[in-house]
Amino acid sequence: MIQMKKIEKAFNHQPALRKVDLHINRGSVYGLIGSNGAGKTTVIKLLAGIYEQDNGEVTIDGKAVYGNISLKNRIFYIPDQPYFLRQYTTKQMARFYRSLYSNWNEERYDKLQEAFDINVNKKIHTFSKGVQRQVAFWLGLSTMPELLILDEPMDGLDPVVRKKVKNLLIQDVAEREMTIVVSSHNLREIEDFCDHVGILHQGRLLLEKDIDDLKSDVHKIQLAYKDGVPEGLLPQLNVLHSEKRGSILLLIVRGNEEDIVRSIRKTNPVVFDWLSLTLEEIFIYEMGDIGYAIKNVIV
Ligand SMILES: Nc1ncnc2c1ncn2[C@@H]1O[C@H](COP(=O)(O)OP(=O)(O)OP(=O)(O)O)[C@@H](O)[C@H]1O
């Protein structure tokens, strides 16, 4: 379990994080989203043990992260611009990490070579941004981290590589309970990759939720009736939003799916469609003001 308790961090007396509490379970893929300057990188660098907090606690399995070398051996951090030693090739960088990380797995490194198809004898800085990022993933996964921290990880990767990388990451989560913390501006990317989401805004964590819980509790339904909407229907449902589009009634409803279906079926609609809701819509309908703040801060 990774925990931040009442974390405060300022730069030049300007607060970047204000009493942030955060909880990440082992084996979870946790998406941290927020606009520019929200504090994502600061959170990530605190989790990676690069920054020390001014106040509060950052712990993994109850142990303080900052200055803890044995914990750092189990963490791998890929920044938005991956860093490599100057003039190093992938082979040399692999040798460096092998000497640094006690869980380095040579077999994994060899196997991942097939996935990435990168010339190990070429200097890394001569590769494109996207290929350099692939080198970072390759080496990072070969250290067999328990916690992989990714800052804007998919930037500069084409859709095919993006998919390949996501599959490799999910495989490690499934097979050995690796935990991933990933920061992004992009709610849609978080939506299909993460199981938990935390939203940072101006240095505060607005909310932290299980994405499946969010999705299983709010529904979008389209209905139409031959003789208009029956009077008794809406009071039976927990309606967060309703909208008439011609003869179609669009409802956003909170509650148990089976109960909702039962109530609606009794009213004999001529159209009854269950539509999918995006995470963005859920935030807006479910969280009112916070939802609108999120809509305004996230692309
Ligand atoms: N090393 C630093 N020195 C001074 N100020 C900093 C430093 N790092 C971050 N900050 C400030 O802290 C605040 C949070 O920055 P941070 O980089 O954590 O945000 P972010 O959410 O990652 O933003 P972005 O999406 O633009 O990368 C910003 O106001 C930023 O200017």
The ligand as an SDF file (V2000), in Angstrom:
LIG
                    3D

 31 33  0  0  0  0  0  0  0  0999 V2000
   11.5780   22.5060   -9.2770 N   0  0  0  0  0  0  0  0  0  0  0  0
   10.6440   23.4480   -9.1710 C   0  0  0  0  0  0  0  0  0  0  0  0
   10.9670   24.7230   -8.8450 N   0  0  0  0  0  0  0  0  0  0  0  0
   10.0160   25.6790   -8.6980 C   0  0  0  0  0  0  0  0  0  0  0  0
    8.6980   25.4550   -8.8660 N   0  0  0  0  0  0  0  0  0  0  0  0
    8.3200   24.2160   -9.1930 C   0  0  0  0  0  0  0  0  0  0  0  0
    9.2640   23.1480   -9.3650 C   0  0  0  0  0  0  0  0  0  0  0  0
    8.5730   22.0200   -9.6860 N   0  0  0  0  0  0  0  0  0  0  0  0
    7.2760   22.3690   -9.7230 C   0  0  0  0  0  0  0  0  0  0  0  0
    7.1300   23.6690   -9.4230 N   0  0  0  0  0  0  0  0  0  0  0  0
    5.8280   24.3920   -9.3480 C   0  0  0  0  0  0  0  0  0  0  0  0
    4.9180   23.5650   -8.6290 O   0  0  0  0  0  0  0  0  0  0  0  0
    3.6380   23.5600   -9.2340 C   0  0  0  0  0  0  0  0  0  0  0  0
    3.2430   22.1400   -9.6300 C   0  0  0  0  0  0  0  0  0  0  0  0
    4.0970   21.7200  -10.6740 O   0  0  0  0  0  0  0  0  0  0  0  0
    4.0890   20.2410  -11.2800 P   0  0  0  0  0  0  0  0  0  0  0  0
    5.2300   20.1480  -12.2400 O   0  0  0  0  0  0  0  0  0  0  0  0
    4.0460   19.2600  -10.1640 O   0  0  0  0  0  0  0  0  0  0  0  0
    2.6970   20.2370  -12.0480 O   0  0  0  0  0  0  0  0  0  0  0  0
    2.1450   19.2060  -13.1580 P   0  0  0  0  0  0  0  0  0  0  0  0
    0.7480   18.9010  -12.7650 O   0  0  0  0  0  0  0  0  0  0  0  0
    3.0710   18.0530  -13.3090 O   0  0  0  0  0  0  0  0  0  0  0  0
    2.1620   20.1260  -14.4460 O   0  0  0  0  0  0  0  0  0  0  0  0
    2.3760   19.7490  -16.0000 P   0  0  0  0  0  0  0  0  0  0  0  0
    1.1610   19.0140  -16.4230 O   0  0  0  0  0  0  0  0  0  0  0  0
    2.4670   21.1000  -16.6270 O   0  0  0  0  0  0  0  0  0  0  0  0
    3.6200   18.9600  -16.1280 O   0  0  0  0  0  0  0  0  0  0  0  0
    3.7320   24.5160  -10.4120 C   0  0  0  0  0  0  0  0  0  0  0  0
    3.2510   25.7670  -10.0010 O   0  0  0  0  0  0  0  0  0  0  0  0
    5.2140   24.5930  -10.7140 C   0  0  0  0  0  0  0  0  0  0  0  0
    5.5640   25.8470  -11.2550 O   0  0  0  0  0  0  0  0  0  0  0  0
  1  2  1  0
  2  3  1  0
  2  7  2  0
  3  4  2  0
  4  5  1  0
  5  6  2  0
  6  7  1  0
  6 10  1  0
  7  8  1  0
  8  9  2  0
  9 10  1  0
 10 11  1  0
 11 12  1  0
 11 30  1  0
 12 13  1  0
 13 14  1  0
 13 28  1  0
 14 15  1  0
 15 16  1  0
 16 17  2  0
 16 18  1  0
 16 19  1  0
 19 20  1  0
 20 21  2  0
 20 22  1  0
 20 23  1  0
 23 24  1  0
 24 25  2  0
 24 26  1  0
 24 27  1  0
 28 29  1  0
 28 30  1  0
 30 31  1  0
M  END
$$$$
